[in-house]
Amino acid sequence: MHSMPTAAEMSELLAVVQGPCLSLYQQTLSAPSERQRNPARFEKLYLDLGRLLQLRYPRSNRQRLMAPFAALANDEDFWQRTGAGLAVLGGPDFVRVLILPFAVSDMTVVGARFYLLPIVFANGASDPDGDNPNPQESFQALS
């Protein structure tokens, strides 16, 4: 498990151009009274991700692609040490779990590439709502 990816790791993630690429983002609750809800919220996102995978890539090996996500859902030790956010990026023979120091919106994306905007904008670009007049400049600094 990693925290924020380095520039080299971002380049590796950006180089993947053949799906299915599974991206799951979750805001994790840190207060002790709320932390216990994180696995259940992850399970909902996991199920959403599985449905998206079936729709977008019906011939993919769904069980093999989803196995690392299922393992994480049941890892009690993991859920005791999360940050403000979580990103799980997986594909054929690849999984990267990122414990993020910032909150992200809960979302699942399945496509030919990983959905990396929440990480890209946290690494120097401004908010994806358009506060940065030229987000491409910040993005190129990661390469």
Secondary structure as UniProt FT lines:
FT   HELIX           7..15
FT   STRAND          21..27
FT   HELIX           32..35
FT   TURN            36..37
FT   HELIX           38..56
FT   TURN            58..59
FT   HELIX           62..73
FT   HELIX           76..79
FT   STRAND          85..91
FT   TURN            92..93
FT   STRAND          94..100
FT   STRAND          107..111
FT   HELIX           117..122
FT   TURN            123..124
FT   TURN            128..131
FT   HELIX           135..140
FT   TURN            141..142
//
